[in-house]
Amino acid sequence: MARVWHFLNDRESATLDEIVTACLPNHPEDRRGAIAIANGVLKALMHAGKVVRIVTRFDREEDIERVKGGKRKGEIISIKPIEYFTKKTFI
């Protein structure tokens, strides 16, 4: 938990992927396990009131899924959410 907290202290916010890559380098072959560990740590930090989760629905054009053809071509089907975690004191 301390490693994740120190990582977040050094920046305004971070994505789950950035936290996993930086804080759990010993688990590169077990990405699912590392993500589960990071999620558990982040939940504990959120419950303690130290970290908040921010979810956005538009960060990059690649996150938007659109209809490829027909009358509805170009219409948005869905937008992939992106989660950021930040220290509560930053908000």
C-alpha positions as CSV (number, residue, x, y, z in Angstrom):
1,M,0.0,0.0,0.0
2,A,2.8,2.4,0.8
3,R,4.3,2.0,-2.6
4,V,1.1,3.0,-4.3
5,W,0.6,5.9,-1.9
6,H,4.2,7.2,-2.5
7,F,3.6,6.9,-6.3
8,L,0.5,9.0,-6.1
9,N,2.2,11.6,-3.9
10,D,4.6,12.3,-6.7
11,R,1.9,13.2,-9.2
12,E,-1.5,14.8,-9.5
13,S,-3.2,11.6,-10.8
14,A,-2.5,8.3,-12.4
15,T,-4.3,5.6,-14.3
16,L,-4.7,2.0,-13.0
17,D,-2.2,0.9,-15.7
18,E,0.4,3.4,-14.6
19,I,0.0,2.4,-11.0
20,V,0.4,-1.3,-11.8
21,T,3.4,-0.7,-14.1
22,A,5.2,1.5,-11.5
23,C,4.2,-0.2,-8.3
24,L,4.1,-3.9,-9.1
25,P,7.2,-4.4,-11.4
26,N,7.7,-8.0,-10.0
27,H,4.4,-9.1,-11.6
28,P,4.9,-8.4,-15.4
29,E,4.1,-12.0,-16.3
30,D,0.9,-12.0,-14.1
31,R,-0.8,-8.8,-15.2
32,R,-4.2,-9.9,-13.9
33,G,-2.8,-10.6,-10.5
34,A,-1.0,-7.3,-10.4
35,I,-4.2,-5.5,-11.4
36,A,-6.1,-7.3,-8.7
37,I,-3.5,-6.3,-6.1
38,A,-3.5,-2.7,-7.2
39,N,-7.4,-2.6,-7.2
40,G,-7.4,-3.9,-3.6
41,V,-4.8,-1.3,-2.5
42,L,-6.7,1.5,-4.2
43,K,-10.0,0.4,-2.6
44,A,-8.3,0.5,0.8
45,L,-6.9,4.0,0.2
46,M,-10.3,5.2,-1.0
47,H,-12.0,3.7,2.0
48,A,-9.5,5.5,4.2
49,G,-10.3,8.8,2.5
50,K,-6.9,9.3,1.1
51,V,-7.6,8.6,-2.6
52,V,-10.5,9.4,-4.9
53,R,-11.4,7.7,-8.3
54,I,-12.2,10.0,-11.2
55,V,-13.9,8.3,-14.2
56,T,-13.9,10.1,-17.6
57,R,-15.8,9.0,-20.7
58,F,-13.7,10.8,-23.3
59,D,-10.0,11.0,-23.3
60,R,-8.9,10.0,-26.8
61,E,-10.6,9.6,-30.1
62,E,-9.6,5.9,-30.0
63,D,-11.9,5.4,-26.9
64,I,-15.0,6.1,-29.0
65,E,-16.7,3.2,-30.8
66,R,-18.8,4.4,-33.8
67,V,-21.1,2.7,-36.3
68,K,-19.0,1.8,-39.3
69,G,-21.6,1.9,-42.1
70,G,-25.2,2.4,-43.2
71,K,-27.6,5.2,-42.3
72,R,-26.1,5.5,-38.8
73,K,-22.5,5.7,-40.0
74,G,-20.3,7.7,-37.6
75,E,-22.9,7.7,-34.7
76,I,-21.4,6.8,-31.3
77,I,-22.1,3.3,-30.0
78,S,-20.1,3.6,-26.8
79,I,-17.2,5.4,-25.1
80,K,-14.6,3.5,-23.1
81,P,-14.3,4.9,-19.6
82,I,-10.9,5.8,-18.3
83,E,-10.2,5.8,-14.5
84,Y,-7.8,8.2,-12.8
85,F,-6.8,8.0,-9.1
86,T,-5.6,11.0,-7.2
87,K,-5.0,12.1,-3.7
88,K,-8.1,13.5,-2.0
89,T,-6.2,16.6,-0.9
90,F,-5.6,17.4,-4.5
91,I,-9.3,17.8,-5.1
